[in-house]
């Protein structure tokens, strides 16, 4: 039986070090030593078990990890044993990271764990969400708590007089806005702010229908409906985040000194906004809110050159042709603040101290949830050394099942793919997943299948939560072997895909409405348009994945950074011959110009769903639609528009004609493919997360000597010499994976 904690010969240690180099390495490990490393993966490739402040300074605790052949543990210094939380809030303990004895235990743990060749990550919070340092960030700094600006709207009929009653918090603005056919006109607003600041007042319509929008700033109590009801810290606020880093990261650095070098990374867990009610136990009725901080109005004015306060009503109500512009501008600035102030500040600190930053956000499954809880995940992942995602339960093709509640069934989630795309295109070291929390009564086979799906989506590093309590010791050890072998192979070389999908993030921002209800049903009721945008985006991605056409997801920023040459978008190590724009209702004219240049160079583009009709500069913008229509008319041989979901299979037929795949799978659509390439070698991961065996033919992208590698056993089967585009028969058991490795006889 493999023993990953044994002393690794020097050559294998060197191999392991080379495998963890940045993607795009220039040398290839010889096949035989790589096979040894695959058969018995070193600890750095194996899953880490999240144990928090479990007393790992005891030898029996390390024996517990070794018995499961884990790669190490995710731990923290914890709280003083026997201490109590403060007040009525749980996970709010003044001794958290404030006890020298606990840090001595941590140092002892590091010595013991790393003596056994295991890895250590530091968890940066007491419970979750990250940001509060066990409640200590708010101790003496109540201003660092989440702040929101609400909108209470009072309709006013012609000739009617209404009473306006401030009372939720500090009045930020109050406007009477004319209303016509459900849309307000902010350009004709009457400013009632001073009246509202003075207290209750009465206001009469001067004629026609009006709405009085009262905007108040306060600290909401949405945290009370969370499963850990502790006040959230404002992750938009740079000072609040600096205080968090001072109490956590800096305290670890001070206590550990040179021993901080033993730590791989800091793990941050679900930092989030507090401006929406909880998705499961939340108040079914609430006032619509947007997250706020002191720096927000000035940052908005600096970036967008007009006042945020004056357009607040348009963030909550349709405001005519400029609605999309106002909302895009707000969420663009807000997402910049969270990306830089939280994730950027953490990444900068970690790099200065020689460790990596990682972790994951909340509800990564839908673009609608991104704007509600995290800002822009694309921006946030770009400010993490090891971008991460969360996977709850163990549902095939899902990082979290059930949120659709049957109304909007989408067969697959793509947060792994989006995070890995950012990693591929910005030179990150890999992609992390916290996996299998709440996976109750799930067997080993299902766990392996879901893990295989994640690696096919670009995951390279894994930790586990709670599943170590569900699986037997032997089953977890088998799982650890499987994950380690997958990681050995998928951290090598560079990802290869010839299709890019543009993420319609701007379109979601432009149409998002803060909900006046909690829970998923409330989110959906307020946001049918963002939900439709998200659904077609995910359907487009699923169409590609289920036809074994791998792809990367692009933000508009990355699209505009790409170089164009001979019909290819060149970005980092990727070369895309086709670009798909799903439900791109809003797009920047600069992005459209880049799309045109790509097509003129010979590139291929497909619009799925509605053609773009908005720009960030204007909101509704006929010129954007005209330009998209012109591209389709001028280059019919290189472009296509598929407006309906039912036409998605036509996308694959079009791609097969325009950009024939170098690797083709002929077999069940349940399979997912990943191709990685290094000098002299092709690595093709064939993952089968389904409950039935998958047997099919896989075309080889290059000539060479081929072999099939089994991540369940560590063995490889020699196939001998193959020619380019030769079909190779592969059978992948249910809930498993195989790797086809070709040592090339040519170069690339």
N, C-alpha and C positions, 0 to 999 in steps of 0.2 A: 504494500500500500504506500502511495507517495507520502513523503514527509517533508513539507516545505520549510520546516524549521531547521533542517540539518545544515551543516556548514557547506556553503556552495563553493565549488571549485573556482579558482580565479577566472578561468575562461568564461564560466557561466555568469559570474558577477559582471565581467566586462560586457558580455552580451546583453544582460539586463539593463546596464547603464545605457548602452547604445539604443535599446528599444525605447527608452523613455526620452530620447532627444526630441526636439520639436519636429513636427511633421515635415517631411520634405528632406530627410537626411540623405546624404550623398553616398553612403556605403551600405553594402548589404552583408548581413551576417551569414556565414556559411550555413548550408542546410543542416548538417548533422548537429552542430551545437544548438541551432535554433530548435531542432526537434527535441533535444534534451531539455531545453528551457520550457518548451510546450508541454512535455510529458510531466514535468514537475515544476510548476511555475513558482518563482520566488515570491516572497510575501508582498512585494510592492504591486503585484498584479492581482492579488486576491481581494475579496471584499473585506471591508472593515466593519466591525460590529459596533453599533452605537450603544455605548454602555453608560454614558454620562459619568457620574461620580462614583460608579461601582469601585469598590476598594481593590484596584488592580495591583496595589503594592503588596498584596498577598500572593505567594507563589501559586496557591491553588487557583487563583483567578486567572493567572497566565496559563496554567494547565488547562483551564476551561477553554480559553481561546485556541490553544494548540490542538486540543482534541477535535475541534471543529475545523482545523486547518485554515483558520481565518488569517487575513493579512495583517491584522492589528485591530485597533479600537479607536473610536471617537469618544473622547473623554473631556471632562472639565474639572476644575478644582472644587466645585460644589459649595455647599454651605456647611456651617458648623453642625455636626450631628446633634440632634435634640433641640436645635433652635426653632423658633416659630416665625411665621409670617407676620407682617405688620398690618394691623387693622383687619378689615374684612376682605381684603383682596388676597387670593392665593398666589403662590409663586412670586412673592413680594417680600424677600428676606434680606435684612440688612447685613447678614454675615456672608452673603454671596460674594466670592472673590475678595473677602475681607478678613480672612483667618490664616495666619501664618502657618498654623499646623496643617491645614488642608493643602497648602502649597508644598509643604515638606512631603506629604503623602504623594503629591503629584510628581515631585522630583524622584522620589523612590520608585514610583510607577514607571517613569521614563527609563530609569536605569534597568529595572527588571524586564520590562517589555522589550526594550531595544537590545538588551543582552541576548534575547532569543531571536533577533533578526526581524521583529515585527515593527509595524509602522504606527504612528500616532498622529491623529488630527485633533485639534482643539475645537470644541463646540463653544460658541460665543455667548450663550444665554442660559438663564435658568428657566427651563421650559421653553415656550415660544409664544408669540413671535419675537424674533430678535429685535433689539433696540432699547430695551428698558434696563438691562443689566440687573435683573432680579428686582426691579422697581427702584433701583438706586439712582437712575438718571433723573427721575422726577423728585428725588429727595432734595428739597431746597430749591428746586427749579420747576415749579408747576407750569411755567410758561412753555416748557418743552413737550407738554402733552399734545396729542392730536388736536388741531383746530380746524374748523370747517366754516364755510359761509353757506347759509341756507337761502332758500327762496320760498317765502310764503306768498301766495298769489290770491288776490281778492278780485273776482270779476265785478265790473261796474256796468250796469245797463244804462241806456240813454236816460238822462235826467235823474238817475239814482244817486243817493248819498250813502256812503259807507263809512264805517269806523275802522281805523287802522290801529292795531294795538301791539306795539313792540313789546318784547319781553323775553325772547330766547337768549339774547346776548347783546353785544355791542352793535349798534346800527352801523353798517358799512355804507349802505345806499338804500334809497327808496325812490322808485320811479313809477309814475303813471304813464302807461304806454297805450296808444290806440291799438285796438285789436280788430282785425278784419279777416274773415274766413279762417279763423284759427291761428293767424300769424300776427305777431306784434311788430310794431315799427319803432325801433330804438332811436332812429334819427329824429323822431317827433316826440320823444319822451319829455315829460314834465318832471323836473327834479323836486322831489318832496323830502329829500334827505334831512334837511334841517328841522322840518316839522316832526319827522319820526324821531330824531335825536332828542327832541324836547318831550316826547311822551305820546300818549294817545291823541289822535286827532281825527277829524272828519273831513272827507273829501267828496266833492260832487262832480259827476261827469259833465264836461262842457258840451256834450252832444256826441252821439255815437257810442259804440261799445269801447270800453277801456278795461285795462287790468292794472291793479296796483301791485307791484312786485317789491316786497320788503326783504332786504338782504341783511342778515345778522350774523355776526361772528361769535362763535362760542366753542366750548370743548364738549363734544357729544358723548353720550353714554352708550354708544354702540358696543363698546367693549364688554358691557355687562351681559350681552347675549352670546358672547364667544364661549367656547368650551373651556378656555382658560380666562376667566373674567378678571383680567388685570388691565389697567389703563395703558393704552398704546402711546408710544413716543412718536412724535412727528418726524417722519423720515425725510420730509422736505426741508426741514430746518437744519442748516449746517451746524449751528451751535449745539443742537440737541445730539446730533450724530457724533460731533467731536467729543462731547461729554461721554457718550457711550463707549467710544474707542478708548478714551482715557481710563475709564473704569474697567474695561475688559482687556483689550489687546495690550495697552501700555502696562497694565498691572501684571499680566503674564510676562511681558518682557522684563520688567523690573525684578520679578521674583525668580525667573528662570535664568536671566543673564545669558551666558554663552550657551546654556542648555536649550535656549530657544531654537538653536540650529537643528536640534533633534526633531522638531515639529515640521511636518510637511505643509500644513495649511490651517487656516481658520475657517470654520464652517459656520455660515450664517443661515438662519432658519426662518423663512417666511416673513421677513420684514414686510409690512403692509400698511396701506392707508386705513383710516378708521372712518371714512366718509360714507360707507354703505352699511346697511344692516346685515346681520349674519345670514348666511345662505341656508341654514337649516333651522336654527332655533331663534332667528331674528324676529324683531317686532314686525308684524305684517303691515303696519301702517307707520309711516315716518315722513318727516319733512325732507324734501330733496336737498342734497348737500354736495358741495365740492370741497376737497381738501385744500387747506390754506396755510400759509406761513407769512411771517413778516416781510420776507424778501420778495414774495411773489409779485406784487404790483410793480415794484421797481424793475425786476427782471423782465417782466412783460413789456413795460414801456421801453426799456433799452433794446429789446429784441424786435418788437413789433411796431414801435413808433406811434402807438396810440394808447389811450387809457383803458385798462382792464375794467375799472369800476363802472365806466359808462356803458359797457356792453354786458354786464352781468345777467340781465334778464334773458339775453339771447342764448346763454348757456343752458337755460331751463325750458325755453319755449321756442317754437319755430319763429324765425325773424326774417322771413323772406329770402331773397337770393343770397344774402351775405351770411346766412346761418352757418353754412359749412366753413366759411373763412373764420368767423369768430371762434367756433368750437375747435377747429384745427389749431388755431393760434394758441388758445389756452392750453390744450393738452400737449402741444409741442413744448411750450415753456415749462409746464408742470413736470413733464417727463424728463426734461433736461435737469431740473433741480434734483429729482430723486436719483437719477443716474449718477450725477456728479457728487451730490452731497452725501448720499449713503454709500453706494457701491464704489464710486470713484475715490472717496475719502478712505474707505477701507482698503481698496486695492493699492492706493499710494502708500499708506502706512505699511502694509504687508511687504511691498517691494522694498521699501527703505530698510526693513528689518529682516530681509532674506527668507521670508515665508510666502506662501501663495494665499490668495483669497478665493473662497469658493462658497458653495451653498446653493440654495434654491429659493424661489419665490412661491407665491400662493396662487392656486387655481390656474395653472399654466395651460389648461386644456382649450380655452376659447379666447379669441381676440377680444371678445366683449369683456371677459373677466380681467384681461390685462389692464385695460384702461380704468377699470373700477378699483383694482387693488394694488397695482404695481407701477403704473405709468406705461412705459414702453419696455417690454422684456427684451426687445432687440437692442435697445440702448443699454439696458442694465447688464445683459450678458456680455456686452462689449467691454464693460468695466469690471470683469471678473477674470482672474487668471485661469480658473477652471470652471467655466459656466456649468450650472447644474439645474436639474429638474427633480421633481418628486414623483414617485409612483406609489399609489395607494392600492391595497388589495393585490389581486393577481388575475386580472381579466385580460384575455388575449386581445392584443392590438390597442390596449387602453392604458393610460397612466392614471385615470380615475373613471370608473364606470358609474353610470346612473344619473349624472347631472342633467342629461337631456330629458329625463322623466317621461320618455316615450313620445314627446311632442316633436322633437327634432332629432331623430336618430341619425347619428353619423357613425359609420362603422370603425373609425380609426382616429386615434389622437396623434398629433404631430409636434408636441413640445420637444421631444428628443431630437427630431429632425431640425427644428428651428435653432435649438441651442447648438447642435453640432455644426450647423451651417455657419453660425457666427464663429465657432472655433476654427473651422476650415479656412474661413475667409479673412480672419484677423490674426492668424498665427498663434492661437492658444495651444496649450499643451495637451488638451483633451476635453472630455465632457463627463461630468459627474452625475450620478443618480443616487438619491436616497430611495431605497426600494422596499416594498412589501410590508410597510406598516399596515396594520389592520387586516392582514391576509390570514384570516382565521380558517382553520380546518381545510387548508389547501395542501395538496400532496406535492411531493418533489417534482413529478413530471410537469405539472402546470407551472411551477416556479421556473424550471429550466426553459420552458417554452416562452414565457414572458421575458426572461432574461435574454434569450436569443433574439427576440423581437427588438429589444432595446439596443443591443449591440448592432443589429442591422440598421437601426436608426442613427447610429453614430456614437453611442455611449462607449466610453473607454475606461471609466473608473466607477466603482460601485461601493456603497455602504448599505447595510441592512438594518431595519428597525422592526422589532417584535417577531419577525419570522424565525429568528434563532430560538425562540421559545416554542414555536409550533413544530419545527422539524426535529427529528431525532438527531443525536450527535452524528451518526454516520451519514444521514441524509444531508445535513448541513455541510459536512466535509465533502461529500460528492458534489454538492452545489458549488462549494468554494473552488474545487478543482476545475469545474466547468467554467466558471466565471474567470478564473485565472488564465486558463488556456485561451479563452476568447480575447481577453485583454492583451495577452502576449502578441496576438496576431493583429488586432485592430488598432494598436498604437503604432504600428509600423508604417513607414512610407507616407504616402499622401492619398487622400480620398479622390476618386475619379468619378465624375458624372458630367454629362454633356447637356443637362437640362437645368435651367434656373427658374424658380417660381418667385415672383415679386409679392411680398406680403402686403395686403391692402390695409396697412395700419392707419394711414391718413384717412381712408374712407370711413373707418370705424370712428376715429376721433371726430370727424366732421358730422357724424349723425348720432353721436351718443347723447342720451338724455339721462341725467341722474334720476334714479327711480324713487317713486314715492311709496314703495312697498319693499319689505325685506324678502328674503328667500329667493330661490331661483325663479319661481313663477313671477315674482315681482320684477326681477331684473328683465325677464323676457317681455313682460307686458309693456314695459316702458321703452323697449329697444328692439322692435321688430326688424328695423333696417340693419343695424349692426349685426343682429343674429343671422339675417339672410346673407350678409357679406361674409361672415365667419363660416357659415355652413357651406357656401360654394367654394370658398378657399380650401376648406378641409376635404370637400368632395373632389376637388381638382387634385389635391395631394394624394388622396386615396386612389383615384384612378391611375395615377402614375405608379404608386407603390404596388398596387395589386396587379399591375401588368409588368412588374419588375423593371420599371424605368426609374433608376435612382436620380436624385435631384438635390439641389441645395436651395434654401430659401434666402432671398435677398431683401434687404431694406432698400428704400430709395437712395439713401446715402451711399450704400455699398454699390448700387447700380451706377451711380454717378462717379464713383471712384474707379470703376473698371476701365481698363484700356480696351480698345477695339482694334482688332487686326484680322483680316481675311475671314470675316464672318464669325468671329469668336469674341465673346466677352472674356477678357483676361483679368482675373482677380486672385491675388495670392498664387496658389498652385493650381487653381481651377481654370478650365477652359470650357465655356458654355457655347454651344452652337444653337440652342433654342431657348427662348425666353417666353414664359407664360405669365399673363397678367389677369388674375382672377378677380372679378368684381371690383376692378380698379375705378371706382366711381369718382374718386378724387386723385389727381396726380399733378405733380409740379411740372410746368412747361419745360423746365430744364431736363427733367427725367424723360419727357416725351422726345426732346431733341436727342437725348442719348439713345433712345429706342430707335429713332429714325436713322441715326448714324450707324447703329448696329445692323439694321435691315439693309441700308445702302451698301454696307460692307459685305453683305451676303448672309447675314444672320436671319434666323427664322423666329417669328413671333406669333403667339396665339392669344387672343382675348377670349376669356370665358366669362359668361355672365354679361352684365351691362357694360357698354362702352363708357369710358370716363366722360364726365360732363361737368366736373368741378375742378378748380385750382385753389391752392392755398391762398393765392393773392386776391381772388375775387369771390370765392364761393362758387355759385353757379357761373359757368364760363363756357359759352358756346364755342369759343375757339378751340378749347380742349377736345370737344367732341368732333369738331371739324378736322382737327389734325389726326385723330385716331381713324376717322373715316377715310381721310386722304391716304394714310398708310395702307389701309386695306385695298383701296382702289388702285393705287400706284404700283403695289407689289403683290398682286394676287397669287403669284407663284410662291411667295415666301411667307404669306400671312393667312390667318384664318380667324373668323369670329364665330364662337359657339355660344349663343346667348342662353340656352336652356340647359338645366342639369341633365336632362334626358339625352343630350347630345354629347355627354362626356366621352363615351366610347369612341366617338369620332376623333377625339383628340389623339388617341393612341394610333389610330390608322394614319392620321396626318403626320404624326411624329415619325412613324415607321417609314413613311415615304420621304420626309424631309431630312431626317437625321437618323439613319439606320443605326440601331444599337450595336455596339461592339460585342456585347454579351447578351445572349438571348436565352431565356428559360422557356422550355416547352414542357409544361406540367401544370399542376394545380396552382390557382391564383392565390392560394394561402401563403405561398412562399414570399419572403422578402430578401432582396439581394443587396450586398454591399461590396464594392470593389475598392481595393487599396493597391497601390503600386509603389514599388521601390526599384532602384536600379537593379535590373536583372531578375526581377521577380514580380509576379502577379499573385494577389491574394483575393479570392472570391469567397465571401461568406454567404452561405445558403441557409437561411433561417426558416424554420417551419413552426410557428406558434400554434398551429391548429391541432385538433384532436385526432386527425387521421394522418397516416403516413403519406409523404409526398414523393412520388417518383417521376423523374422527367429527364430531359436532355438539356445540358448547359453547353453553349458554345464557348470555346476557349479564345480569349482575346489576343493570344500571342503563341508562337511556336516555342516548344521547350519540353522539359521533362516534368510530367504532371504527377501529382499525388493528392489523395483525399485524406484530410486530417480530421480525426474524431475528437471533439472537445469533451466527450463523456469518458473516454478511456485514455486519451493521450496518445493513441496509436495513429499511425499513418499507413495508408495503402498505396503502394507504388503502382502507377498506371503506365509508366514508360513515356516514350516520346509521343508528342501530339503536334499537330500542325495548326496554324492559325485558322480560327473559325471551325475547327473540328468539333463535332458534338460528342460530349462525354455523358454517359449515363450516371445519374446520381440518385440515390434513394435516401431521403432524410426521414427518420422516424418522427412520429407525432411529438410535439413539444420538445424539439431538439434542433440541432444545427450540424452542418458539415462545412469544412473549408476546402476549396479546391485551390491548390498551390501549384503554380507553374514557374519553374526556374527557366527563364527565357534563354533562347539561343541567340537572340538579337538584343538590341538596346532600344531605349525610347528617348 
